[in-house]
Amino acid sequence: MTDREAMPRQEPKIRVTNFKEVALGYSEEQAVREASRCIQCKKPLCIEGCPVEIDIPKFIKEIRDSNFSQAITTLKEKNNLPGICGRVCPQEGQCEKTCILAKKGEPVAIGRLERFAADWELKNDEVVASRRRSNPTKSLREPITSARGNLMEQRVAVVGSGPAGLTCAADLAKLGYAVTIFESLHLPGGVLSYGIPEFRLPKKIVKEEIASIKDLGVRIKTDVVLGKTFTIKELFSQGFAAIFIGTGAGLPMFLGIEGEWLNRVYSANEFLLRTNLMKSYLFPEYETPLNIGKNVAVIGGGNVAMDSARAALRLGAAVIVFYRRSEKEMPARREEYENAREEGIEFHFLVAPVEILGDEKNWVKGMKVIKMKLGSSDSSGRARPVPVKGSEFYLPVDTVVIAIGQRPNPLVPQSSPGLKTGRIGNIIADEETGETNIEGLFAGGDIATGAATVISAMGAGKRAARAIDRYCQKGEKEWQKKR
């Protein structure tokens, strides 16, 4: 068995000085070598591990045979965001986890190959231009037979342009529906645009893949807020046959400790949004720097905490991550944690903050923390952290970023009388179809599940698109029968 092809990367000493992408991607030769490791299983388990159902062996075989154009075509049959997924999808816990090679060694680098195919398309402008001139989506939108009815007369609204909304919209457009996405911010992309740093997901990739979805005929309206600019009832009154809600988990969680109101205490949502949409990472070209001082404490152990810590480092601060459990329990991707360690970020495990301290002008000057020990398992299956009495100590910091999770966006439920919601404010939706208790209204992604991964949100959008198609074809009678 040959070794897995290593991913070229910027050296740590260089990459901490810039916001350029850390992972540099495979060359054509490297991609072919890695694709050649795939043994083309007769019963490929990797497909079962993919939330968006990509024919993984097929696209890998096409890369192996240097049919790169066909490889990206195969990917886009199921996934309209391959460049994004190839970078941020946790393949190690999904498709690569089920790869047969993983039983005795390293799995095929499915994510890296997906990224290669998407990047190859973008680098070959003539190929992209030719595809758009020939309008390949036309053949997907024209075969609207009498059995299916004139779908172009049926309009579907998608609220939120994050991974769930974009996927749902793209799949419906391929089926022939007239789809309009409504986005609250001035740029589409949701968490893809404002939540993931440039060094992990370049904005150019997000823009290009959203452009390819627009090529399918999807319209995107920005600067409109469901629950403020309009309501679900008003959307239905405008003639939309169905509505999909994919507004994500944008409500930050806090610790509930003294001092969280001080200057230079950020939620991770605010911190990353300011870094991304205000282009703080391009200072002084864009005069919107973040006020973060010299010593930043990041609270949390997930991917958002790693993103916040690594962004703060690049903005010129010394960074310490505090996590109340041990390294073993960290939910962050191993790759992101290792990247952070390589870059010089310090980690304090089994430590939790108890108070944020401020100076006479209410600026953060330090943090009091307490040591923890692990007790019995909690509802998440991880060991519960228990404070160690008398172990408090003080650390001088001038910025605190709280990255302990997000809850679903509350605006939609608050403005939608009768819509059923769960304990954390999530919209209650069928896991397989996205159906809510309101006829014609579907939901998926973080707004339904709470904060999760990009790829799980995309899977929800894909399943909802199929259900919306069935709903629009069968209509009210079928829906009423199911109730």
C-alpha positions as CSV (number, residue, x, y, z in Angstrom):
1,M,0.0,0.0,0.0
2,T,1.5,3.3,-1.1
3,D,1.6,6.3,1.3
4,R,-1.0,9.0,1.2
5,E,0.1,12.0,-0.8
6,A,1.1,14.9,1.5
7,M,-0.6,18.2,1.1
8,P,1.8,21.1,0.3
9,R,1.4,23.9,2.9
10,Q,2.8,27.2,3.8
11,E,5.5,27.0,6.4
12,P,4.3,28.0,9.9
13,K,6.7,30.9,10.3
14,I,5.5,32.4,7.0
15,R,1.8,31.7,7.2
16,V,1.4,33.4,10.6
17,T,2.3,36.7,8.8
18,N,-0.5,36.5,6.3
19,F,-4.1,35.4,5.7
20,K,-3.3,33.5,2.6
21,E,-4.5,29.9,2.4
22,V,-2.4,27.5,4.5
23,A,-3.0,24.3,2.4
24,L,-1.8,24.9,-1.1
25,G,-3.5,22.0,-2.9
26,Y,-2.3,19.1,-5.0
27,S,-0.6,19.4,-8.4
28,E,-1.9,17.3,-11.3
29,E,0.8,14.7,-10.7
30,Q,0.1,14.5,-7.0
31,A,-3.7,14.2,-7.6
32,V,-3.2,11.4,-10.1
33,R,-0.9,9.6,-7.7
34,E,-3.3,9.9,-4.8
35,A,-6.3,8.9,-6.9
36,S,-4.4,5.8,-8.0
37,R,-4.5,4.6,-4.4
38,C,-8.2,4.0,-4.6
39,I,-8.9,0.3,-5.1
40,Q,-12.4,1.0,-6.6
41,C,-14.4,-1.2,-4.2
42,K,-17.4,-3.1,-5.7
43,K,-19.4,-1.9,-2.7
44,P,-17.9,1.5,-1.8
45,L,-18.7,2.5,1.7
46,C,-17.3,6.0,1.2
47,I,-20.5,7.0,-0.6
48,E,-22.6,6.0,2.4
49,G,-20.4,8.3,4.5
50,C,-21.1,11.4,2.2
51,P,-24.1,13.5,3.3
52,V,-24.5,14.9,-0.3
53,E,-24.2,11.4,-2.0
54,I,-21.3,12.1,-4.3
55,D,-20.2,9.1,-6.5
56,I,-16.8,9.1,-4.9
57,P,-15.1,6.2,-6.7
58,K,-16.2,7.6,-10.1
59,F,-14.8,11.0,-9.7
60,I,-11.6,9.6,-8.2
61,K,-11.2,7.2,-11.1
62,E,-11.6,10.2,-13.5
63,I,-8.8,12.0,-11.7
64,R,-6.7,8.9,-11.9
65,D,-7.2,8.8,-15.6
66,S,-6.5,12.5,-15.9
67,N,-10.0,13.2,-17.0
68,F,-10.2,16.3,-14.8
69,S,-13.1,18.0,-16.6
70,Q,-15.2,14.9,-16.2
71,A,-14.2,14.6,-12.6
72,I,-15.7,18.0,-11.8
73,T,-18.8,17.2,-13.8
74,T,-19.3,14.1,-11.7
75,L,-18.9,16.0,-8.5
76,K,-21.3,18.8,-9.5
77,E,-24.0,16.2,-10.3
78,K,-24.4,16.0,-6.5
79,N,-22.4,18.9,-5.0
80,N,-22.5,22.5,-6.2
81,L,-19.9,23.5,-3.7
82,P,-16.9,21.2,-4.2
83,G,-14.2,23.7,-3.7
84,I,-15.7,24.7,-0.4
85,C,-16.3,21.1,0.8
86,G,-12.8,20.0,-0.3
87,R,-11.5,22.6,2.2
88,V,-13.8,22.6,5.2
89,C,-15.7,19.3,5.2
90,P,-14.6,17.0,8.0
91,Q,-13.9,14.0,5.6
92,E,-11.9,12.2,8.3
93,G,-15.1,11.6,10.2
94,Q,-17.3,10.8,7.2
95,C,-16.3,9.4,3.7
96,E,-12.7,8.9,4.6
97,K,-13.6,7.1,7.8
98,T,-15.4,4.4,5.9
99,C,-12.7,4.0,3.2
100,I,-11.5,0.4,3.1
101,L,-7.9,1.5,3.1
102,A,-8.4,3.1,6.6
103,K,-8.5,-0.4,8.1
104,K,-4.8,-1.0,7.6
105,G,-3.4,2.5,6.9
106,E,-4.4,5.9,5.7
107,P,-7.6,6.4,3.7
108,V,-7.7,7.9,0.2
109,A,-7.5,11.7,0.5
110,I,-11.1,12.2,-0.8
111,G,-11.4,15.8,0.4
112,R,-8.1,16.8,-1.1
113,L,-9.0,15.3,-4.4
114,E,-12.4,17.0,-4.4
115,R,-10.6,20.3,-3.8
116,F,-8.2,19.5,-6.6
117,A,-11.0,19.0,-9.1
118,A,-12.7,22.2,-8.2
119,D,-9.5,24.2,-8.3
120,W,-8.6,22.7,-11.6
121,E,-11.8,24.0,-13.1
122,L,-11.2,27.5,-11.8
123,K,-7.7,27.5,-13.2
124,N,-8.8,26.5,-16.6
125,D,-10.8,29.5,-17.5
126,E,-11.5,28.4,-21.1
127,V,-13.1,25.2,-19.8
128,V,-15.4,27.2,-17.5
129,A,-16.2,29.8,-20.1
130,S,-17.0,27.1,-22.7
131,R,-19.3,25.4,-20.2
132,R,-21.1,28.6,-19.5
133,R,-21.5,29.5,-23.2
134,S,-23.0,26.1,-23.9
135,N,-25.4,26.5,-20.9
136,P,-25.3,22.9,-19.7
137,T,-28.0,23.6,-17.1
138,K,-30.5,24.3,-19.9
139,S,-30.9,20.6,-20.6
140,L,-31.7,20.2,-16.9
141,R,-34.3,22.9,-16.9
142,E,-36.1,22.1,-20.2
143,P,-37.3,18.5,-19.7
144,I,-40.4,19.6,-17.8
145,T,-42.9,17.1,-19.1
146,S,-46.6,17.3,-18.8
147,A,-46.4,14.7,-16.0
148,R,-44.4,17.1,-13.9
149,G,-46.3,20.2,-14.9
150,N,-44.7,23.6,-15.8
151,L,-42.3,23.9,-12.9
152,M,-41.1,27.3,-14.0
153,E,-44.5,28.6,-13.0
154,Q,-43.8,27.3,-9.5
155,R,-41.6,29.6,-7.4
156,V,-39.7,28.5,-4.3
157,A,-38.2,30.9,-1.8
158,V,-35.0,30.0,0.1
159,V,-34.2,32.1,3.2
160,G,-30.5,32.2,4.0
161,S,-27.6,31.8,1.6
162,G,-25.4,29.5,3.7
163,P,-24.6,26.0,2.8
164,A,-28.1,24.6,3.4
165,G,-29.8,27.3,1.4
166,L,-27.4,27.3,-1.5
167,T,-27.6,23.5,-1.8
168,C,-31.4,23.4,-1.6
169,A,-31.7,26.3,-4.2
170,A,-29.2,24.7,-6.6
171,D,-31.0,21.3,-6.5
172,L,-34.4,22.8,-7.0
173,A,-33.1,24.9,-9.9
174,K,-31.7,21.8,-11.6
175,L,-35.2,20.4,-11.4
176,G,-36.6,23.4,-13.1
177,Y,-38.0,25.5,-10.3
178,A,-37.7,29.3,-10.2
179,V,-35.8,29.9,-7.0
180,T,-35.1,33.1,-5.1
181,I,-32.7,33.2,-2.2
182,F,-33.2,35.9,0.4
183,E,-30.1,36.9,2.4
184,S,-29.9,39.3,5.4
185,L,-26.3,40.5,4.8
186,H,-24.9,42.4,1.8
187,L,-23.0,39.4,0.6
188,P,-24.3,35.8,0.1
189,G,-22.7,32.8,1.6
190,G,-23.7,32.9,5.2
191,V,-21.1,31.3,7.4
192,L,-19.0,30.5,4.3
193,S,-18.5,34.3,3.8
194,Y,-18.4,35.6,7.3
195,G,-17.6,32.7,9.6
196,I,-14.6,30.9,8.2
197,P,-11.3,32.8,7.9
198,E,-9.6,33.5,4.6
199,F,-6.6,31.2,5.4
200,R,-8.9,28.2,5.5
201,L,-11.5,29.2,2.9
202,P,-10.6,32.0,0.5
203,K,-13.5,34.4,-0.4
204,K,-12.7,33.9,-4.1
205,I,-13.7,30.3,-3.9
206,V,-17.0,31.1,-2.2
207,K,-17.8,33.8,-4.8
208,E,-17.0,31.5,-7.7
209,E,-19.1,28.6,-6.4
210,I,-22.0,31.0,-5.6
211,A,-21.7,32.3,-9.2
212,S,-22.0,28.7,-10.5
213,I,-25.3,28.4,-8.6
214,K,-26.5,31.7,-10.1
215,D,-25.7,30.2,-13.5
216,L,-28.5,27.6,-12.8
217,G,-31.0,30.5,-12.7
218,V,-31.1,31.1,-9.0
219,R,-31.8,34.7,-8.0
220,I,-30.2,36.1,-4.8
221,K,-31.7,39.1,-3.0
222,T,-29.5,40.6,-0.3
223,D,-30.1,43.0,2.6
224,V,-33.5,41.5,3.4
225,V,-34.3,40.0,6.8
226,L,-37.0,37.4,7.4
227,G,-38.8,38.5,10.6
228,K,-38.0,42.2,9.9
229,T,-38.3,43.1,6.2
230,F,-41.0,40.4,5.6
231,T,-42.6,37.4,7.2
232,I,-43.3,33.9,6.1
233,K,-46.9,34.7,5.6
234,E,-46.0,37.6,3.3
235,L,-43.7,35.4,1.2
236,F,-46.5,32.9,0.7
237,S,-48.8,35.8,-0.3
238,Q,-46.3,36.7,-3.0
239,G,-47.0,33.5,-4.8
240,F,-44.2,31.2,-3.6
241,A,-45.3,27.6,-3.6
242,A,-42.9,26.5,-0.9
243,I,-40.3,28.1,1.4
244,F,-37.1,26.6,2.8
245,I,-35.6,28.2,5.9
246,G,-31.8,27.9,6.2
247,T,-30.9,30.9,8.4
248,G,-28.4,29.0,10.5
249,A,-27.2,29.4,14.1
250,G,-26.3,33.0,14.5
251,L,-27.1,33.6,18.2
252,P,-23.9,33.4,20.2
253,M,-23.7,31.7,23.6
254,F,-21.9,33.3,26.5
255,L,-20.5,32.0,29.8
256,G,-22.7,33.9,32.2
257,I,-19.7,35.2,34.2
258,E,-18.9,38.6,35.6
259,G,-17.1,40.9,33.2
260,E,-18.5,39.7,29.9
261,W,-19.8,43.2,29.2
262,L,-16.3,44.7,29.2
263,N,-14.7,46.4,26.2
264,R,-12.7,43.9,24.1
265,V,-14.9,40.9,25.0
266,Y,-16.1,39.4,21.7
267,S,-18.3,36.5,20.8
268,A,-16.6,34.4,18.2
269,N,-19.4,35.3,15.8
270,E,-18.7,39.0,16.1
271,F,-14.9,38.5,16.0
272,L,-14.9,36.5,12.8
273,L,-17.6,38.6,11.1
274,R,-15.5,41.7,11.8
275,T,-12.4,40.0,10.5
276,N,-14.1,38.7,7.3
277,L,-16.8,41.2,6.2
278,M,-15.0,44.3,7.5
279,K,-11.8,42.9,5.9
280,S,-9.7,43.5,9.0
281,Y,-7.3,41.0,7.6
282,L,-6.4,43.4,4.8
283,F,-5.5,46.3,7.1
284,P,-4.1,48.9,6.3
285,E,-5.5,48.5,2.8
286,Y,-8.9,48.5,4.4
287,E,-9.0,50.8,7.4
288,T,-11.1,48.5,9.6
289,P,-8.7,47.0,12.1
290,L,-10.0,45.0,15.1
291,N,-9.1,46.3,18.5
292,I,-7.6,43.2,20.1
293,G,-4.6,44.4,22.1
294,K,-1.6,42.2,22.5
295,N,-2.8,39.2,24.5
296,V,-5.9,37.3,23.4
297,A,-7.7,34.6,25.3
298,V,-10.0,32.3,23.3
299,I,-12.5,30.2,25.3
300,G,-13.5,26.9,23.6
301,G,-12.2,23.9,21.9
302,G,-14.1,23.6,18.6
303,N,-13.3,24.6,15.0
304,V,-14.7,28.1,15.6
305,A,-12.3,28.5,18.6
306,M,-9.4,27.4,16.3
307,D,-10.5,29.9,13.6
308,S,-10.7,32.7,16.1
309,A,-7.3,31.9,17.7
310,R,-5.5,31.7,14.4
311,A,-7.1,34.8,13.1
312,A,-6.1,36.8,16.2
313,L,-2.5,35.5,15.8
314,R,-2.4,36.8,12.3
315,L,-3.7,40.2,13.5
316,G,-0.6,40.5,15.7
317,A,-1.6,39.1,19.1
318,A,-0.2,36.4,21.3
319,V,-2.9,33.9,21.8
320,I,-3.9,31.4,24.5
321,V,-6.8,28.9,24.1
322,F,-8.6,27.8,27.2
323,Y,-10.5,24.6,27.1
324,R,-12.3,23.1,30.1
325,R,-11.8,19.5,29.1
326,S,-8.6,17.7,28.0
327,E,-7.0,17.6,24.6
328,K,-8.6,14.2,23.9
329,E,-12.2,15.7,24.2
330,M,-11.6,18.6,21.9
331,P,-14.3,18.7,19.2
332,A,-12.1,20.6,16.7
333,R,-10.7,18.9,13.6
334,R,-7.3,17.4,14.4
335,E,-5.8,19.1,11.4
336,E,-6.9,22.6,12.6
337,Y,-5.6,21.9,16.2
338,E,-2.3,20.8,14.8
339,N,-2.0,23.8,12.6
340,A,-2.7,26.1,15.5
341,R,0.0,24.4,17.6
342,E,2.5,24.6,14.8
343,E,1.8,28.4,14.5
344,G,2.7,29.0,18.2
345,I,-0.7,29.2,19.8
346,E,-0.6,28.2,23.4
347,F,-3.2,25.8,24.9
348,H,-4.4,25.5,28.5
349,F,-6.5,22.4,29.0
350,L,-8.7,21.6,32.0
351,V,-9.1,25.3,32.8
352,A,-12.3,27.4,32.7
353,P,-12.8,31.2,33.2
354,V,-14.7,32.3,36.3
355,E,-14.4,36.1,35.9
356,I,-13.2,38.7,33.4
357,L,-11.5,41.6,35.0
358,G,-11.5,45.2,33.8
359,D,-9.6,48.5,34.5
360,E,-11.1,51.8,35.6
361,K,-12.2,52.5,32.0
362,N,-13.9,49.1,31.6
363,W,-11.3,47.6,29.2
364,V,-10.3,44.0,29.8
365,K,-7.1,43.7,31.8
366,G,-7.2,40.0,32.9
367,M,-9.1,36.9,33.6
368,K,-9.5,34.7,36.6
369,V,-9.6,31.0,35.8
370,I,-10.1,27.8,37.7
371,K,-8.6,24.3,37.2
372,M,-10.9,21.5,36.3
373,K,-10.9,17.7,36.6
374,L,-12.9,15.2,34.5
375,G,-15.8,13.4,36.1
376,S,-18.5,11.1,34.8
377,S,-19.9,11.4,31.3
378,D,-22.5,14.0,30.4
379,S,-25.3,14.0,27.8
380,S,-22.7,14.5,25.0
381,G,-20.8,11.3,26.0
382,R,-17.8,13.3,27.0
383,A,-16.4,13.4,30.6
384,R,-18.0,16.2,32.6
385,P,-15.5,18.9,33.7
386,V,-15.6,19.5,37.5
387,P,-14.0,22.6,39.2
388,V,-11.1,22.0,41.6
389,K,-11.8,24.0,44.7
390,G,-9.1,26.5,45.6
391,S,-7.3,26.3,42.3
392,E,-8.2,29.7,40.9
393,F,-5.4,31.8,39.4
394,Y,-5.1,35.1,37.4
395,L,-3.8,35.7,33.9
396,P,-3.2,39.1,32.3
397,V,-5.1,39.4,29.0
398,D,-6.5,42.4,27.1
399,T,-9.0,40.6,24.8
400,V,-11.3,37.7,25.3
401,V,-13.1,35.8,22.5
402,I,-15.9,33.5,23.6
403,A,-16.2,30.5,21.2
404,I,-18.4,28.0,23.1
405,G,-21.2,27.6,20.5
406,Q,-24.1,29.2,18.8
407,R,-27.9,28.8,19.0
408,P,-30.3,29.0,16.1
409,N,-31.2,32.4,14.8
410,P,-34.3,33.5,16.8
411,L,-35.9,36.0,14.3
412,V,-37.8,33.4,12.2
413,P,-39.5,31.6,15.1
414,Q,-40.3,34.9,16.8
415,S,-42.0,36.3,13.8
416,S,-43.9,33.1,12.8
417,P,-46.9,32.4,15.0
418,G,-47.7,28.7,15.3
419,L,-44.3,27.5,14.1
420,K,-43.1,24.7,16.4
421,T,-39.7,25.1,18.0
422,G,-37.4,23.1,20.2
423,R,-35.6,23.6,23.5
424,I,-32.8,25.6,22.1
425,G,-35.0,27.7,19.8
426,N,-34.5,25.5,16.8
427,I,-37.3,25.0,14.2
428,I,-38.7,21.5,14.6
429,A,-38.3,19.9,11.2
430,D,-38.4,16.3,9.9
431,E,-34.8,15.0,9.6
432,E,-35.4,13.4,6.3
433,T,-37.7,15.9,4.6
434,G,-37.2,19.2,6.4
435,E,-41.0,19.5,6.8
436,T,-42.2,21.8,9.6
437,N,-45.7,21.9,11.1
438,I,-46.7,24.7,8.7
439,E,-47.8,23.5,5.2
440,G,-45.3,24.4,2.5
441,L,-42.6,25.5,5.0
442,F,-39.4,23.5,5.2
443,A,-36.3,24.0,7.3
444,G,-32.8,22.5,7.5
445,G,-29.2,23.0,8.7
446,D,-28.3,24.7,11.9
447,I,-31.7,26.4,12.3
448,A,-33.1,23.0,12.8
449,T,-30.3,21.1,14.5
450,G,-28.3,23.7,16.3
451,A,-24.7,24.5,15.2
452,A,-23.2,21.6,13.2
453,T,-20.9,21.3,10.1
454,V,-21.1,22.8,6.6
455,I,-21.6,19.4,5.0
456,S,-24.4,18.3,7.3
457,A,-26.2,21.5,6.5
458,M,-25.7,20.8,2.8
459,G,-27.1,17.3,3.3
460,A,-30.2,18.8,4.9
461,G,-30.6,21.2,2.0
462,K,-30.4,18.4,-0.5
463,R,-33.0,16.2,1.3
464,A,-35.3,19.2,1.7
465,A,-35.1,20.0,-2.1
466,R,-36.3,16.5,-2.9
467,A,-39.2,16.9,-0.4
468,I,-40.1,20.3,-1.8
469,D,-40.3,18.8,-5.3
470,R,-42.6,16.0,-4.1
471,Y,-44.7,18.6,-2.2
472,C,-45.1,20.8,-5.2
473,Q,-46.0,17.9,-7.4
474,K,-48.5,16.2,-5.1
475,G,-49.8,19.4,-3.6
476,E,-52.0,20.2,-0.6
477,K,-54.0,16.9,-0.6
478,E,-51.0,14.7,-0.1
479,W,-49.6,17.0,2.6
480,Q,-52.9,16.9,4.5
481,K,-53.1,13.1,4.2
482,K,-49.6,12.8,5.9
483,R,-50.8,14.9,8.8
